[in-house]
Structures are given as C-alpha cells and as structure tokens.
C-alpha cells in the first residue's frame, strides 16, 4: 500500500477496541455527545424527532460513531449516519461494534475525506472529524472538503493535537527516526520504540509530561500512533482558529471550556483584571500557554456568522438544564464543602460551588426548567430559594458544570 498513513491503520487500527465490550460500556467523550452537539451547534433547539444526517469523517475503530449513533437511537431519532475511513481494518472493528449494539442505520464507506466533494454523499447536519486533520499533508484541504458537505445550518466537532501539551512527543519521534528509517519493518520500529521508552531518563521531556501516557501501556497500536506516525503535526489555539477561519467557519467553543479560561488557573486580582480585557481567543491562548498540558484541542465550529446563535445559554426561565450523565443526585451527594475537585493530565484543579449547588443538582432531571427548579427550591428552602438568590446560584453553578463538560442547555420547542 503506497499511502503510509493508510498502511499504518490497516496494520494497527487505533484505538484498539474489543467489540464485545459494547455489551457493558459506552465510550463517552468529546466531540459528538449528542447533548453537547445540540448545545454548541443548534442552540439547544434541535428537534431530534426529525431526520438527522451525520458524517463521521475518519471514523477509525468507532468511538465517535458508536457514541453518536447510540445517543441518537436513545432519542428514537430517524437518523442516517455515514462512516468514512481509509482503513478497512478499522472499519471492520467499527462495524462489529455497531452489530453488537444492533445499530443498523449506519452506512459504511471506505475512502478519504479529501474525496468528499466527489463521493456524492449529500449534505450533513453534523460532521465529526476527530484526530484526522493533523494527519493530513494539507489540513486546510481536509477541512475545506468537510465544509463542502456541511448543511448551511449545521456544524462540526473537531479534534486536533495540541502543540504545547505534546511536549516530548516530537523529540521521541526524532530519536526513533535516527534509530530506524521509516521503511524499516513496523515490528522492528515498534520494538525499538518500546526499548527507547524504557530507557528515558527522568529529565526527558516526554518522561516528564504527565499529559501523555499511551506509550506506558505498551500497546502496539498506541505506540505506533504516538511515536512512529508518518504524518503528524500539532496546533496552538491560534493555529486552530486560523485553520477554521480559513475554511469559512468559526469556533463556537473549545471543549472543555474551563481549560481555555484563564480564571481557572489565576487568582491574582490584578492579573484577572488585565486578562478580563482580552478578547476570547486571546484568553484561550493565554490559558493554553499557562496550563501547558492541553494535548488536544476539541472544538465545535459552524459557518462564519453563526456562532452567536449556535451556542445555547441559560438566559431564560423556560430553558432546561441537562447533565451529561443524568446523575444530578449522585453529584449532589459527592459535593464536599461546596467544592468540586479533580485531576487531569498532571494538574489538580478545584472549583468552588454556590451553597445551593447540591439542592439544584439533585433536582435536575432533564425535564424541569429553571423556573421549575426555582419554584421547588423556594418551597423547600425558604428564603434561600428566592428568585434573585436562585439566579445568582445557578449562574455560578452553570459556569462550573458547563465548564467541566457536565451541563448543557436545551430549549423547549413545540
């Protein structure tokens, strides 16, 4: 096979998946969680009882495909999903995963997303392109091909490697090119990569990077994808924005929003005041530089001029807050000292929550509006449930929970 990227994924489909695991778990992530798609592309207004067309461009072994397909099936949406990928081996795994879940509304196509303009697949309401553009010789051409099949009022979920969070990866790739030429047998190159990873001194940039850990598991597909890929580049926030703008698109939001907000990291009042004056993209770039551990950029994008209307907001008492996993009572139970904390890619982070956070979260069920929640709290919590207090508490709660990817907004529609 002449294309080294296609040859790689034929030999080492990535990520490695066992279709039988679909019986016990659903891999959830971003982009392509349906609540997220509705929130960041359709303003929380999409009626999923109507037909919906989605393209999974570069679908690999099927994580994004299966997540979106299962979410749509759970909504009983009359959806048509097209899976497109160069690798027949990856396609076989994705097809097997769909069969285990008895999902039949997927059309599988083997091919390159660069060929989309001539494949005659029609227009799509939503396009998922996760981990593909950064493996193309010309990412701009790839994004232009995707834009050519995007419905005017639709949008895309993209994932591209982050330059700053992949510290050490490209140094390791350079060392491995010194040890063996790219045309050496794949098994030989993987063996050398494993041997080199076992020898990294503690001062090595990759060894010191807590955001990158795939190579430590020793899986051949992960080793090849990370360290031996023939076409691999990474982007800063500004470079992602330039790529998107060049295609006639604009970014609605990076995911998860907290990672691109300097306020997540900075407490100094003078610094926060100066940062508040920066435009959104500059703030996101600052946060990337400050955190240093964003290894991939996920973002939702729409046609230029549509971002404002594409983003759902909690700006009306009739809107309905949704939790990603419908687990409000469990989150409420887990809140300690009005604070939520977690660790990601070597960073320990915590956010303070309003006093009403637990009572509000415990009552979010995917059907109750903000007005419903306020009324419930007014009767059960007395003065603390007064409208002004509720509005202030929910605004603070929403900033945190939406920021960490756990809360979205849906609007009522008839």
C-alpha positions as CSV (number, residue, x, y, z in Angstrom):
1,X,0.0,0.0,0.0
2,X,1.6,3.3,-1.1
3,X,0.0,5.6,1.4
4,X,1.9,5.1,4.7
5,X,-0.9,6.5,6.8
6,X,-3.4,4.1,5.3
7,X,-1.0,1.3,5.7
8,X,-0.4,2.1,9.4
9,X,-4.1,1.9,10.2
10,X,-4.6,-1.3,8.3
11,X,-1.9,-2.9,10.3
12,X,-2.6,-1.2,13.6
13,X,-6.2,0.0,13.9
14,X,-6.4,2.7,16.6
15,X,-7.5,2.9,19.3
16,X,-7.6,-0.8,19.9
17,X,-11.2,-1.9,20.8
18,X,-12.9,-5.2,21.5
19,X,-16.4,-5.1,20.0
20,X,-17.7,-7.3,22.8
21,X,-17.1,-4.5,25.3
22,X,-20.1,-2.8,23.8
23,X,-22.2,-5.1,25.9
24,X,-21.0,-3.5,29.1
25,X,-20.0,0.1,28.4
26,X,-20.3,3.1,26.1
27,X,-17.2,5.1,25.4
28,X,-18.2,8.7,26.0
29,X,-16.1,11.7,25.1
30,X,-16.0,14.8,23.0
31,X,-16.9,15.7,20.4
32,X,-20.2,14.0,19.4
33,X,-22.0,13.5,22.7
34,X,-25.5,14.5,21.4
35,X,-26.3,16.8,24.3
36,X,-23.1,18.7,23.5
37,X,-23.8,18.8,19.8
38,X,-27.2,20.3,20.4
39,X,-25.8,22.8,22.9
40,X,-22.9,24.1,20.8
41,X,-24.3,23.8,17.3
42,X,-28.1,24.0,17.4
43,X,-28.5,26.4,20.3
44,X,-30.3,23.7,22.3
45,X,-33.2,23.9,19.9
46,X,-32.7,20.8,17.7
47,X,-35.8,18.6,17.4
48,X,-34.3,15.1,17.2
49,X,-37.7,13.6,16.2
50,X,-36.9,15.0,12.8
51,X,-34.5,13.3,10.3
52,X,-30.8,14.0,11.1
53,X,-27.8,13.2,8.9
54,X,-24.3,12.8,10.4
55,X,-20.9,12.1,8.9
56,X,-18.1,10.5,10.9
57,X,-15.1,11.5,8.8
58,X,-12.1,9.4,9.7
59,X,-14.1,7.2,12.0
60,X,-11.3,4.8,13.0
61,X,-12.4,2.0,15.2
62,X,-15.6,3.7,16.0
63,X,-15.6,5.6,19.3
64,X,-17.3,8.8,18.0
65,X,-19.5,6.7,15.7
66,X,-20.9,4.5,18.4
67,X,-21.4,7.3,20.9
68,X,-23.4,9.4,18.4
69,X,-25.3,6.5,17.0
70,X,-26.3,5.2,20.4
71,X,-27.3,8.7,21.6
72,X,-29.5,9.2,18.5
73,X,-31.0,5.7,18.9
74,X,-31.8,6.5,22.6
75,X,-33.8,9.6,21.3
76,X,-35.5,7.4,18.6
77,X,-34.2,9.8,16.1
78,X,-34.7,8.9,12.4
79,X,-31.0,9.4,11.7
80,X,-28.7,8.4,8.9
81,X,-25.1,8.1,9.8
82,X,-22.2,7.8,7.3
83,X,-18.9,6.4,8.5
84,X,-15.9,7.2,6.3
85,X,-12.4,5.9,6.8
86,X,-9.4,4.8,4.7
87,X,-8.7,1.7,6.8
88,X,-10.8,-1.5,6.1
89,X,-9.3,-3.0,9.3
90,X,-10.6,-0.1,11.4
91,X,-13.9,-0.2,9.5
92,X,-14.3,-3.9,10.4
93,X,-14.0,-3.1,14.1
94,X,-16.4,-0.2,13.9
95,X,-18.9,-2.4,12.0
96,X,-18.6,-5.2,14.6
97,X,-19.2,-2.7,17.5
98,X,-22.4,-1.5,15.7
99,X,-23.6,-5.0,15.3
100,X,-23.2,-5.8,19.0
101,X,-25.4,-2.8,19.7
102,X,-27.8,-3.7,17.0
103,X,-27.4,-0.3,15.4
104,X,-28.4,-0.6,11.7
105,X,-28.7,3.0,10.4
106,X,-25.0,3.4,9.6
107,X,-23.7,3.4,6.0
108,X,-20.0,2.4,6.0
109,X,-17.8,3.9,3.3
110,X,-14.1,3.2,2.7
111,X,-12.3,6.2,1.4
112,X,-10.6,9.5,2.1
113,X,-12.3,12.6,3.4
114,X,-10.4,14.5,0.8
115,X,-12.6,12.8,-1.8
116,X,-15.9,14.0,-0.1
117,X,-16.7,16.6,-2.9
118,X,-17.0,13.8,-5.4
119,X,-18.4,10.9,-3.3
120,X,-22.0,12.3,-3.7
121,X,-23.0,11.6,-0.1
122,X,-25.2,14.7,0.2
123,X,-25.2,17.3,3.0
124,X,-24.9,16.6,6.7
125,X,-26.4,18.3,9.7
126,X,-23.4,17.3,11.8
127,X,-19.8,16.2,11.0
128,X,-17.4,14.6,13.4
129,X,-13.7,14.8,12.5
130,X,-11.7,13.6,15.4
131,X,-8.0,13.1,15.2
132,X,-7.7,13.2,11.4
133,X,-6.8,16.7,10.1
134,X,-3.5,16.7,11.9
135,X,-2.5,13.6,10.0
136,X,-3.1,15.2,6.6
137,X,-0.4,16.8,4.5
138,X,-2.8,19.7,3.9
139,X,-5.2,20.1,6.9
140,X,-6.8,23.1,5.2
141,X,-7.7,21.0,2.2
142,X,-9.3,18.4,4.5
143,X,-11.3,21.0,6.4
144,X,-12.4,22.5,3.1
145,X,-13.6,19.1,1.9
146,X,-15.7,18.7,5.1
147,X,-17.1,22.2,4.7
148,X,-18.3,21.3,1.2
149,X,-20.7,18.7,2.6
150,X,-21.9,20.6,5.6
151,X,-25.5,21.8,5.7
152,X,-25.8,25.6,6.0
153,X,-27.3,25.4,9.5
154,X,-25.1,22.5,10.6
155,X,-21.8,22.3,12.4
156,X,-18.8,20.1,13.1
157,X,-17.0,18.7,16.1
158,X,-13.2,18.7,15.6
159,X,-10.2,17.3,17.5
160,X,-6.7,18.3,16.6
161,X,-3.4,17.7,18.5
162,X,-2.4,20.5,20.9
163,X,1.2,21.7,20.4
164,X,2.1,22.6,24.0
165,X,0.6,19.6,25.7
166,X,2.5,17.2,23.4
167,X,5.9,18.2,24.8
168,X,8.5,15.5,24.2
169,X,6.5,13.6,21.6
170,X,8.3,15.1,18.7
171,X,11.7,14.7,20.3
172,X,10.9,11.0,20.7
173,X,9.8,10.7,17.1
174,X,13.1,12.3,16.0
175,X,15.1,9.9,18.1
176,X,13.3,6.9,16.6
177,X,13.9,8.2,13.0
178,X,17.6,8.2,13.9
179,X,17.4,4.6,15.1
180,X,15.4,3.2,12.1
181,X,14.3,4.5,8.8
182,X,10.6,4.9,8.1
183,X,10.7,2.0,5.6
184,X,12.0,-0.5,8.3
185,X,9.7,-3.3,9.3
186,X,6.9,-2.0,11.5
187,X,7.6,-4.7,14.1
188,X,11.2,-3.6,14.3
189,X,10.3,0.1,14.7
190,X,7.8,-0.8,17.5
191,X,10.4,-2.9,19.3
192,X,12.9,-0.1,19.1
193,X,10.3,2.4,20.4
194,X,9.4,0.2,23.4
195,X,13.1,-0.2,24.2
196,X,13.7,3.6,24.0
197,X,10.7,4.3,26.2
198,X,12.1,2.0,28.8
199,X,15.4,4.0,28.8
200,X,14.1,7.5,29.0
201,X,15.8,9.5,31.8
202,X,13.7,11.3,34.2
203,X,14.8,14.6,32.7
204,X,13.5,13.7,29.2
205,X,10.6,15.9,28.1
206,X,8.3,13.0,27.3
207,X,9.0,11.2,30.6
208,X,8.2,14.4,32.4
209,X,5.0,15.1,30.5
210,X,2.0,13.9,32.7
211,X,-0.5,14.5,29.8
212,X,1.0,11.8,27.6
213,X,0.8,8.2,28.8
214,X,-0.3,5.9,26.0
215,X,3.2,4.6,25.4
216,X,3.4,3.3,29.0
217,X,0.7,0.7,28.3
218,X,2.9,-0.9,25.7
219,X,0.1,-1.4,23.2
220,X,1.5,-1.7,19.6
221,X,-1.2,0.5,18.0
222,X,-0.8,3.3,20.6
223,X,3.0,3.2,20.3
224,X,2.8,3.5,16.5
225,X,0.2,6.2,16.6
226,X,2.1,8.3,19.1
227,X,5.7,7.8,18.2
228,X,6.0,6.4,14.7
229,X,3.3,8.2,12.7
230,X,4.4,9.2,9.2
231,X,2.4,12.4,9.2
232,X,1.8,14.2,12.5
233,X,1.6,17.9,13.4
234,X,0.1,19.8,16.3
235,X,-1.6,23.1,16.7
236,X,-1.8,26.0,19.1
237,X,-5.1,27.7,19.9
238,X,-4.3,30.4,17.4
239,X,-3.4,28.0,14.7
240,X,-6.7,26.1,15.2
241,X,-8.6,29.4,14.9
242,X,-6.7,30.3,11.7
243,X,-7.4,26.9,10.1
244,X,-11.1,27.2,11.0
245,X,-11.4,30.8,9.8
246,X,-9.7,29.9,6.5
247,X,-12.4,27.4,5.8
248,X,-15.2,29.9,6.2
249,X,-16.1,28.6,9.7
250,X,-15.9,30.0,13.2
251,X,-15.3,28.4,16.6
252,X,-18.4,28.3,18.9
253,X,-16.4,26.9,21.9
254,X,-13.4,24.9,22.8
255,X,-14.1,21.8,25.0
256,X,-13.9,21.7,27.9
257,X,-14.4,25.4,28.4
258,X,-12.7,25.6,31.8
259,X,-9.3,24.6,30.2
260,X,-9.4,27.7,28.0
261,X,-10.4,30.1,30.7
262,X,-7.5,31.9,32.5
263,X,-9.8,32.3,35.5
264,X,-9.5,28.6,36.1
265,X,-5.8,29.0,36.9
266,X,-5.3,32.6,38.1
267,X,-6.4,34.0,41.4
268,X,-4.4,37.3,41.5
269,X,-6.8,40.2,41.2
270,X,-4.6,42.4,39.1
271,X,-3.8,39.6,36.7
272,X,-7.5,38.7,36.4
273,X,-8.4,42.3,35.7
274,X,-6.0,42.6,32.8
275,X,-7.0,39.2,31.5
276,X,-10.7,40.2,31.5
277,X,-9.9,42.9,28.9
278,X,-8.6,40.4,26.4
279,X,-10.8,39.1,23.6
280,X,-12.0,35.4,23.9
281,X,-9.4,33.9,21.6
282,X,-6.6,35.7,23.3
283,X,-7.8,34.5,26.7
284,X,-7.9,30.9,25.3
285,X,-4.4,31.3,24.0
286,X,-3.2,32.6,27.3
287,X,-4.8,29.7,29.2
288,X,-3.1,27.2,26.8
289,X,0.3,28.8,27.4
290,X,-0.3,28.9,31.2
291,X,-1.6,25.3,31.7
292,X,0.9,23.7,29.3
293,X,-0.9,20.4,29.4
294,X,-3.6,20.7,26.7
295,X,-2.6,17.8,24.4
296,X,-5.5,18.0,22.1
297,X,-8.0,20.7,21.1
298,X,-11.6,19.8,20.8
299,X,-13.9,22.5,19.4
300,X,-17.3,22.9,17.8
301,X,-17.5,25.0,14.7
302,X,-20.2,26.4,12.4
303,X,-20.3,28.6,9.3
304,X,-19.0,32.1,9.8
305,X,-21.5,34.4,11.4
306,X,-23.5,31.6,13.1
307,X,-21.6,31.1,16.3
308,X,-23.7,33.5,18.3
309,X,-26.9,31.7,17.5
310,X,-25.3,28.2,17.7
311,X,-24.5,28.4,21.4
312,X,-27.2,27.6,23.9
313,X,-27.3,29.8,27.0
314,X,-29.2,29.7,30.3
315,X,-30.8,33.1,29.6
316,X,-34.5,32.3,30.0
317,X,-36.5,30.7,32.9
318,X,-38.0,28.2,30.4
319,X,-34.7,26.6,29.4
320,X,-34.0,23.1,30.7
321,X,-30.6,22.3,32.2
322,X,-29.2,18.8,31.3
323,X,-26.5,16.8,33.0
324,X,-24.2,14.8,30.7
325,X,-24.9,11.5,32.5
326,X,-28.3,12.4,34.2
327,X,-26.5,12.0,37.5
328,X,-27.6,15.0,39.5
329,X,-28.4,13.3,42.8
330,X,-25.1,11.4,42.7
331,X,-23.1,14.6,42.0
332,X,-25.0,16.4,44.8
333,X,-24.2,13.6,47.2
334,X,-20.5,13.8,46.2
335,X,-20.1,17.5,46.8
336,X,-17.9,18.3,49.8
337,X,-17.6,21.7,51.4
338,X,-19.3,23.3,48.4
339,X,-16.4,22.4,46.1
340,X,-15.7,20.1,43.2
341,X,-12.2,18.9,42.5
342,X,-10.5,16.5,40.1
343,X,-7.1,15.9,38.5
344,X,-6.4,15.9,34.7
345,X,-3.1,15.5,32.8
346,X,-1.0,16.2,35.9
347,X,-3.0,19.2,37.1
348,X,-5.1,19.2,40.3
349,X,-7.9,21.6,39.9
350,X,-10.9,22.6,42.1
351,X,-13.9,24.9,41.7
352,X,-16.0,26.5,44.5
353,X,-19.7,26.0,44.1
354,X,-22.6,28.1,45.5
355,X,-24.4,26.9,48.6
356,X,-27.4,25.9,46.6
357,X,-25.4,23.7,44.2
358,X,-26.3,20.3,45.8
359,X,-30.1,21.1,46.1
360,X,-30.2,22.3,42.5
361,X,-28.2,19.4,41.1
362,X,-30.3,16.9,43.0
363,X,-33.5,18.2,41.2
364,X,-32.2,18.4,37.6
365,X,-33.9,15.6,35.7
366,X,-33.8,16.7,32.1
367,X,-37.4,17.8,32.1
368,X,-37.5,20.6,34.7
369,X,-36.9,24.1,33.6
370,X,-35.0,26.8,35.6
371,X,-38.4,28.2,36.6
372,X,-39.5,24.7,37.9
373,X,-36.3,24.4,39.8
374,X,-36.6,27.8,41.4
375,X,-40.1,27.1,42.5
376,X,-39.2,23.8,44.0
377,X,-36.3,25.4,45.9
378,X,-38.5,28.3,47.0
379,X,-40.9,26.0,48.8
380,X,-38.3,23.6,50.2
381,X,-35.6,26.0,51.2
382,X,-37.4,29.1,52.2
383,X,-35.7,32.5,51.7
384,X,-32.7,30.8,50.1
385,X,-34.9,29.9,47.2
386,X,-35.9,33.5,46.4
387,X,-35.6,34.2,42.6
388,X,-32.6,36.5,42.9
389,X,-30.7,34.1,45.1
390,X,-31.5,31.2,42.8
391,X,-30.5,33.1,39.6
392,X,-27.1,34.0,41.2
393,X,-26.5,30.5,42.5
394,X,-27.4,28.8,39.2
395,X,-25.2,31.2,37.2
396,X,-22.2,30.2,39.3
397,X,-23.1,26.5,39.2
398,X,-23.6,26.6,35.4
399,X,-20.2,28.3,34.8
400,X,-18.5,25.4,36.7
401,X,-20.6,22.5,35.5
402,X,-20.7,23.6,31.8
403,X,-17.0,24.5,32.1
404,X,-16.1,20.9,33.0
405,X,-18.4,19.4,30.4
406,X,-21.1,18.2,32.7
407,X,-24.0,20.6,32.0
408,X,-25.7,21.8,28.8
409,X,-28.9,23.6,28.0
410,X,-32.0,22.6,26.0
411,X,-34.7,24.9,24.9
412,X,-38.4,23.9,24.8
413,X,-39.9,23.6,21.4
414,X,-43.3,22.6,20.0
